[in-house]
Structure formats: C-alpha cells, structure tokens
Amino acid sequence: MTPQSQAEAAPRKREVLESVTIRFAGDSGDGVQITGTQFTNTSAIFGNDLSTFPDFPAEIRAPAGTLPGVSGFQIQFSAKEIHTPGDQPDVLVAFNPAALAVNIKDLAPNSVLIVNTDSFGEVDLKKAGCATNPLEDGSLSAFQVFKIPIADLTIKALEPVPISHKDKERCKNFFALGVLYWLYNRPMEPTLKWFQDKFKKKPELVEANSLALKAGYAYADAAELFRSQYEVPPAKYAPGRYRNVMGNEALAMGLVAASKLSGLPLFYGSYPITPASDILHELSRHKNFGVITFQAEDEIAAVTSAIGASYAGAIGVTGTSGPGVALKGEAINLAVMVELPLVICDIQRGGPSTGLPTKTEQADLLQALFGRNSESPVCVLAPATPGDCFDIAIQAVRIATKYMVPVFILSDGYLANGAEPWKLPKLADLPKIEVKFQTSPEHFAPYLRDEVTLARPWALPGTPGLEHRIGGIEKSHIYGNVSYDPDNHDFMCRIRAAKIQRIVQEVPDLQVSGDEDAKILMVGWGSPYGSITAAVEEARRRGIKVAQIHLRHLNPFPANLGAILKRYPRVLVPELNLGQLLMVLRAKFLVDARGLNKVQGKPFKVSELVEAIEQEAKTLQGNGSPK
C-alpha cells in the first residue's frame, strides 16, 4: 500500500505538534512569497513563535516552469522558542515539476509532499528537465504524497466570478493555502481581511481569492486525503505587544526612530539594488515623520548626497549591497577624512560581481573594515536577527553623531527578507540621542576635539563665525587648513583610528552563554546567530559542553573579547564566507581558531553545526581532554 493510500484509509485524528516546517515552492508567478507571507502573518496572530526564509530566483523573468525560475518560502512555526526557519521541511507544497526537482533533495523520508498535478504535463516535465514523471515512476515512494489538481479545482470553484480564466488560475496559491490552513488548524479570517484591504478597489478579486481560500479549506476537510489534522499551540511570550517584522523593515523603522530620538531629519540616499531596495521602499512611506528619500542615478550620487545631508545637519544614510559598497568607497573615504556622521547599510548578498544577487552571504566584512585606500577606519556593526536590525539602526546613528564617523551596518539577505515576532519597544525605554551642534564662534576650530570621544565639532554651514574648510585633502590638526606636512598627516591618521577605538566605550562586554566549564567556544556574527544558538542548545542536550558568544560590534570589538577567546582550547567560527572574521581574530588575538565556512547562498543548517561541534568534541577526547 502506498503512503497516499494509507493516508486515505486511516481514520483522521487531531494531533498536537511542537513545531512544523513548511516550504512553498513554484514559479515566481505562482504567488509563493505572498502565500508564505500570509501563512506567516496568520501564525504570528495565532501566537506561534516563527522564523522564515524567503528564497527568490535571481532571474527577473526566468522562463516559466524552469529550474532557474523556482521561488521558495520556508517557515518554521512553533509552540516554543525557535531560532531558525528549520533545516528540512516537514511539508513541501510544489506547484510544478521544477519546484519539486529543486526542493525534493531537502525532504526527509515520510515527509508530506503536496503536489499540483495540473502542472505535470509533458511540456511541464520537459521544461524542468524530468525524463519521467516523478508522480508515476516511483521516485517519491519514500514520502507521503498528496496529488491535488489545485489549478483545476480553483477554476471550478471560481466559475461564478466574472474574471478571466487566467486570473482564476492565478488564485490557485490561495487554494493551496486553504488546504494548509485546514491541515494545521489556522484561522482564515486574517487572510480574508487582507483580501479586503489589498483589493478594496477590485471587489471581484476579493471575491475570487476569498472563494479560492475557502474552497481549499473545504476540499481538505471533505476529501479526507489526510489522516490527521494538526495543531501547533501558541508559544509563551513575555508580556507585551508583538508584531511580525522583517529585517529591512525593522532597519527602516530603527532609522526613523533614531531621527525622532535625535530631533534630526533623516535623509536616505540610495540606488536600487537587491536585497537593500526594500529599505528605500519602506522609508519612502514615512514622509509624515520628516523622512527624505532620494533614489539616486548611481551609487556615487547616493552616498555623496547622504554626506551632503550630514554636512547640513541631517542624519545622512545610504543603503546598498556589496557591489554598491565598492562604488561608494571613495566617498566613504571622504566621510572619514572630513569626519562627518554617515550610516552605510550594507545588505550583503552572494558575490563577487553580480554573483548570487538574491542569495545570502557574509562576505563583505573585510570590505567594510579595509576596503578603501589608505588608512580609513570606520565603525562596523552587525544585527543578529530581523528584529535586532531596529536596535542596530538606532545604535549606528547614536555612534555616528556622537563620534562624527561613518558607521557600517552589515545585514544580509537572510535577515533582510526573513521575519520573526518582534516585541514593540516602549518609546520611554529608548534613550534620547544627544546631538550637539557648535553654535558659538568663541574658541571654535574645525578640528578641535572632544577629550572623551575625539570627535570634532559639528558646525552647520551658514552659522555666523563658523566658516571652515572641509574636503578630501589632508587638513591640519585643530585649524583645518590644507596641510602636506608629513608629521601632521601621521598624527591625523592616528587620531582618526584612535577615535574609532574610543567607540569601545559604547560597547557592552560580551556575555558567554552555555556551559561554564566548556572547552569549545562558538564565535559568530550576523545572521548565523539563530543556527549557532540552536546548534549549541542541541549539542548541550547531547551532553557536549560548549559555549557561545555572538559579536554585534566588529570594529571596535568588545573590550573583553580577547580574554574570552584565550579561555577556550577550541574556538570555532561559523561564517557564510571563507573565513573573514576568522582571519581578523587570528591576527588580532593570536588564537588558534578554526573556521566553519559556507558560501552556497544558503544559511547554515543546525545539523551542520551540531556535526562540527560533535567532531570537535571527539578530537578533544582523542587528545585526552574531557568533553
């Protein structure tokens, strides 16, 4: 008896699960991202903890039904705290053969596979490079396969609606969503309300999508394909108000919050680039907060306009990804030389060159630290989760304006497009950003520095008595006149570097989590935080003593980092690059750290890191050391 016939024969029951991972996959035109987002929002309203991983194709218009055009959206939702979107999907919804071919290798035996049989014709199979039909050749025998003619059933359900046949077929994603809502006991009301808001000017589309969703739900209930209906109870959260948030969205909101906390207008100059463009889109919606957005003609214009805004007394911010950072390099050097506040949001992606523009990577760290000519020190911060992007944005603005320096924010595609429940902060809990403009000409000099921060005065152009020069040619200490004196240049290079190091005053000491007597330390930065945390928790459950630290401040490092590293015989550094933080740690602290590196455009699986920890523990045992 096949898995499907077993499912049909067995009586249905209600099962309670702790967590579930679902992946939707299909063409870009199949509405995969919208489907996943609606399931995410509904699960967030239901009260589950969750983490998502949207996976976009790089081609804007890849041929329909082909492997390069496959779009995916994975969500793990849970009754407990989770840190990742899951290693493997428990359920795969495949809208066509290409989606099945790309994703089938990630399915574990006995996983649920829901297939849209209407897209498995001869032409569809040929486009996906399938020599035989996987629904008929026995290659899916290890899975619970549910064959549903999703497109045909959707079109039949929408017969009364006066829209085209093509538009009816486009609603098939919501039919599939209805099936999943029934299977996991999700309410339809949030999505039905979303239809009302999204298509309020097109009532026929409200009706069509609503009917498709309800038809999928009713079909799953009536067809008795599934032997069980599942329930994932709400997670337990600390009291407060929560919303679902994506990384780029949180970053934009953090910049707006920093503007209000400082009392300064926010200027965002950017040239569209994946995966940073959503920051520009989000900020453009907030003109009511005094936000000014500028879509520049190129990357150089974007960053120089932000520098000009800072010179005029605004919070100057620019956003891009790695290729754009390369083009912005000379202008960032200018901000270093003239010592003006500037925030650079680098939403990293796979490279080099155009590389993997819709995939994630962490390979811009050395570029942010050293990727400019001469001695050009900047502050570098990195958020750990989508929600953390909000806090990092505020901190970046605070540091940039207090120390008069450029500050990099190193996010990436995984954080930018991923989502998680986020507790809304109370305004009273957000500390003000104190900004001091020079207003008096008495004792004014453009490079007369604050004794604590080494910051030069922020003197706005047009202020009487505060006339001064700025520019890329080296300036004399204190007075800012053009200077070619070698000793002065040496002094100014050193004091600009010392100013960055003074920022350590703003950096809290690292807190080590895990076993106090651990011999293995996991050191991470940026988006692998969730995978590392989950792996450390799992390894400890298996009896391995391991500890963890995570760096949000990459220049300067926290003051106690070196002391922590020297306490552990084994230091593992997981990165989505070929060992960039590893190189810096080994050079700066002379520790024999080992890299765990991955550059596949995908985040770490928890299982990959657990395996590495176990291997390290075995090596320690082999050397006569305890776990």
Secondary structure, DSSP 8 states (H G I E B T S, - for coil): --HHHHHHHS--EEEE-SEEEEEEEEEGGGTHHHHHHHHHHHHHHHT-EEEEEEE--S-TT--TTSGGGEEEEEEEEESS---SS-SS-SEEEESSHHHHHHHGGG--TT-EEEEEGGG-SHHHHHHTT-SS-TTTSSTTTTSEEEEE-HHHHHHHHTTTS-S-HHHHHHTHHHHHHHHHHHHTT--SHHHHHHHHHHTTT-HHHHHHHHHHHHHHHHHHHHH---SEEEE-------SS-EEEEEHHHHHHHHHHHHHHHHT--EEEEE---TTTHHHHHHHTT-GGGT-EEEE-SSHHHHHHHHHHHHHTTSEEEEEE-HHHHHHHHHHHHHHHHHT--EEEEEEE-B-STT-BTTS---TTHHHHHH-SSSS---EEE--SSTTHHHHHHHHHHHHHHHHT-EEEEEEEHHHHH-EEEEE---GGGS------EE---TT--TB---TTT----EE-TT-TT-----SSS-B-TBT--B---HHHHHHHHHHHHHHHHHGGGGS-----EE-TT-SEEEEEESTTHHHHHHHHHHHHHTT--EEEEEESEEES--TTHHHHHTT-SEEEEEESSSSHHHHHHHHHH----EEEE--SSS---HHHHHHHHHHHHHHHHHTT---
